[in-house]
Amino acid sequence: MKIIKYPSEEDVNKAVTADEPMLAVISFDENTAVISQIDEAVEHHILLMKAGYKDTDIDKFFRIVFDKSGADWTFICPPDYKNIPFKDKRIEAFYKDGFSIISHFLHSIGYLVGINIPKRYSRHFNTINNGNNFI
């Protein structure tokens, strides 16, 4: 996995050492990740643009905010994820893939932390859980 540290490796490493909140986007194919201190990038789509991507590429990346206490996953499953036509199966695949890829990314940069999906994203699970939230 290629990890792009924005604005520089030195700045990101300093923020990590200080346990500052970080933003990251990790590509669905697990080939690329972009990481930055949250105040530097502000939002995930802005981070992508600062790293040379189009902001519309956001639907090709898992998005997290993290520090040494844990990672919050911005759980937004794109409607064309893996070209799976059925929403419930698409969300299940996104969930499974996301936990695997995000965990691998976090481990690769030295973060052994839990992954949390904030409650505001639980509406996606209504589709696969008959309206009963399981988060």
TORKOL-4160 file (C-alpha; in steps of 0.2 Angstrom, whole numbers, padded with zeros to 4 digits, m for minus):
135
<pt num="1" X="0000" Y="0000" Z="0000"/>
<pt num="2" X="0006" Y="0017" Z="m0005"/>
<pt num="3" X="0004" Y="0029" Z="0009"/>
<pt num="4" X="0004" Y="0048" Z="0005"/>
<pt num="5" X="0007" Y="0059" Z="0020"/>
<pt num="6" X="0001" Y="0077" Z="0018"/>
<pt num="7" X="0008" Y="0090" Z="0018"/>
<pt num="8" X="0024" Y="0080" Z="0022"/>
<pt num="9" X="0030" Y="0064" Z="0030"/>
<pt num="10" X="0039" Y="0075" Z="0043"/>
<pt num="11" X="0022" Y="0085" Z="0047"/>
<pt num="12" X="0012" Y="0069" Z="0048"/>
<pt num="13" X="0025" Y="0060" Z="0059"/>
<pt num="14" X="0025" Y="0074" Z="0071"/>
<pt num="15" X="0006" Y="0074" Z="0072"/>
<pt num="16" X="0006" Y="0056" Z="0075"/>
<pt num="17" X="0019" Y="0057" Z="0089"/>
<pt num="18" X="0008" Y="0071" Z="0097"/>
<pt num="19" X="m0007" Y="0060" Z="0095"/>
<pt num="20" X="m0017" Y="0073" Z="0086"/>
<pt num="21" X="m0033" Y="0068" Z="0077"/>
<pt num="22" X="m0029" Y="0062" Z="0060"/>
<pt num="23" X="m0039" Y="0060" Z="0044"/>
<pt num="24" X="m0036" Y="0046" Z="0031"/>
<pt num="25" X="m0044" Y="0039" Z="0015"/>
<pt num="26" X="m0040" Y="0022" Z="0010"/>
<pt num="27" X="m0044" Y="0016" Z="m0008"/>
<pt num="28" X="m0056" Y="0002" Z="m0010"/>
<pt num="29" X="m0042" Y="m0008" Z="m0019"/>
<pt num="30" X="m0030" Y="m0005" Z="m0004"/>
<pt num="31" X="m0017" Y="0002" Z="m0016"/>
<pt num="32" X="m0017" Y="0019" Z="m0009"/>
<pt num="33" X="m0020" Y="0029" Z="0007"/>
<pt num="34" X="m0019" Y="0047" Z="0011"/>
<pt num="35" X="m0016" Y="0053" Z="0029"/>
<pt num="36" X="m0015" Y="0070" Z="0037"/>
<pt num="37" X="m0018" Y="0079" Z="0053"/>
<pt num="38" X="m0036" Y="0084" Z="0054"/>
<pt num="39" X="m0033" Y="0103" Z="0055"/>
<pt num="40" X="m0022" Y="0103" Z="0039"/>
<pt num="41" X="m0035" Y="0094" Z="0028"/>
<pt num="42" X="m0052" Y="0098" Z="0037"/>
<pt num="43" X="m0062" Y="0085" Z="0027"/>
<pt num="44" X="m0059" Y="0069" Z="0017"/>
<pt num="45" X="m0063" Y="0076" Z="0000"/>
<pt num="46" X="m0052" Y="0091" Z="0003"/>
<pt num="47" X="m0038" Y="0079" Z="0008"/>
<pt num="48" X="m0040" Y="0070" Z="m0008"/>
<pt num="49" X="m0039" Y="0086" Z="m0018"/>
<pt num="50" X="m0023" Y="0091" Z="m0009"/>
<pt num="51" X="m0015" Y="0075" Z="m0013"/>
<pt num="52" X="m0019" Y="0077" Z="m0031"/>
<pt num="53" X="m0035" Y="0068" Z="m0033"/>
<pt num="54" X="m0052" Y="0074" Z="m0039"/>
<pt num="55" X="m0065" Y="0077" Z="m0025"/>
<pt num="56" X="m0077" Y="0066" Z="m0034"/>
<pt num="57" X="m0065" Y="0051" Z="m0031"/>
<pt num="58" X="m0071" Y="0051" Z="m0013"/>
<pt num="59" X="m0083" Y="0037" Z="m0018"/>
<pt num="60" X="m0067" Y="0026" Z="m0021"/>
<pt num="61" X="m0061" Y="0027" Z="m0003"/>
<pt num="62" X="m0065" Y="0022" Z="0014"/>
<pt num="63" X="m0064" Y="0037" Z="0026"/>
<pt num="64" X="m0059" Y="0038" Z="0044"/>
<pt num="65" X="m0054" Y="0050" Z="0058"/>
<pt num="66" X="m0043" Y="0042" Z="0071"/>
<pt num="67" X="m0030" Y="0044" Z="0085"/>
<pt num="68" X="m0023" Y="0032" Z="0098"/>
<pt num="69" X="m0040" Y="0030" Z="0106"/>
<pt num="70" X="m0049" Y="0023" Z="0091"/>
<pt num="71" X="m0055" Y="0026" Z="0073"/>
<pt num="72" X="m0072" Y="0033" Z="0068"/>
<pt num="73" X="m0077" Y="0026" Z="0051"/>
<pt num="74" X="m0087" Y="0038" Z="0040"/>
<pt num="75" X="m0098" Y="0024" Z="0034"/>
<pt num="76" X="m0105" Y="0029" Z="0017"/>
<pt num="77" X="m0108" Y="0015" Z="0005"/>
<pt num="78" X="m0108" Y="0021" Z="m0013"/>
<pt num="79" X="m0122" Y="0016" Z="m0024"/>
<pt num="80" X="m0111" Y="0007" Z="m0036"/>
<pt num="81" X="m0099" Y="m0002" Z="m0024"/>
<pt num="82" X="m0092" Y="m0017" Z="m0033"/>
<pt num="83" X="m0107" Y="m0016" Z="m0045"/>
<pt num="84" X="m0118" Y="m0025" Z="m0033"/>
<pt num="85" X="m0136" Y="m0022" Z="m0038"/>
<pt num="86" X="m0144" Y="m0026" Z="m0021"/>
<pt num="87" X="m0143" Y="m0013" Z="m0008"/>
<pt num="88" X="m0142" Y="m0025" Z="0007"/>
<pt num="89" X="m0129" Y="m0036" Z="m0001"/>
<pt num="90" X="m0119" Y="m0021" Z="m0006"/>
<pt num="91" X="m0119" Y="m0014" Z="0011"/>
<pt num="92" X="m0114" Y="m0031" Z="0019"/>
<pt num="93" X="m0099" Y="m0031" Z="0007"/>
<pt num="94" X="m0094" Y="m0013" Z="0010"/>
<pt num="95" X="m0095" Y="m0017" Z="0029"/>
<pt num="96" X="m0084" Y="m0033" Z="0028"/>
<pt num="97" X="m0072" Y="m0025" Z="0016"/>
<pt num="98" X="m0070" Y="m0009" Z="0026"/>
<pt num="99" X="m0066" Y="m0017" Z="0042"/>
<pt num="100" X="m0053" Y="m0028" Z="0034"/>
<pt num="101" X="m0045" Y="m0014" Z="0024"/>
<pt num="102" X="m0046" Y="m0001" Z="0037"/>
<pt num="103" X="m0039" Y="m0013" Z="0050"/>
<pt num="104" X="m0024" Y="m0017" Z="0039"/>
<pt num="105" X="m0021" Y="0001" Z="0035"/>
<pt num="106" X="m0021" Y="0006" Z="0054"/>
<pt num="107" X="m0010" Y="m0009" Z="0059"/>
<pt num="108" X="0002" Y="m0004" Z="0045"/>
<pt num="109" X="0005" Y="0013" Z="0052"/>
<pt num="110" X="0006" Y="0007" Z="0070"/>
<pt num="111" X="m0011" Y="0010" Z="0076"/>
<pt num="112" X="m0019" Y="m0005" Z="0085"/>
<pt num="113" X="m0036" Y="0003" Z="0089"/>
<pt num="114" X="m0054" Y="m0001" Z="0088"/>
<pt num="115" X="m0065" Y="0004" Z="0073"/>
<pt num="116" X="m0081" Y="0013" Z="0078"/>
<pt num="117" X="m0095" Y="0017" Z="0066"/>
<pt num="118" X="m0104" Y="0033" Z="0073"/>
<pt num="119" X="m0122" Y="0031" Z="0076"/>
<pt num="120" X="m0127" Y="0044" Z="0063"/>
<pt num="121" X="m0122" Y="0031" Z="0050"/>
<pt num="122" X="m0132" Y="0017" Z="0057"/>
<pt num="123" X="m0146" Y="0021" Z="0045"/>
<pt num="124" X="m0137" Y="0011" Z="0032"/>
<pt num="125" X="m0139" Y="m0004" Z="0043"/>
<pt num="126" X="m0158" Y="m0003" Z="0043"/>
<pt num="127" X="m0158" Y="m0010" Z="0025"/>
<pt num="128" X="m0149" Y="m0026" Z="0031"/>
<pt num="129" X="m0157" Y="m0028" Z="0048"/>
<pt num="130" X="m0175" Y="m0026" Z="0045"/>
<pt num="131" X="m0175" Y="m0008" Z="0053"/>
<pt num="132" X="m0166" Y="m0014" Z="0069"/>
<pt num="133" X="m0150" Y="m0005" Z="0072"/>
<pt num="134" X="m0136" Y="m0016" Z="0078"/>
<pt num="135" X="m0123" Y="m0003" Z="0081"/>
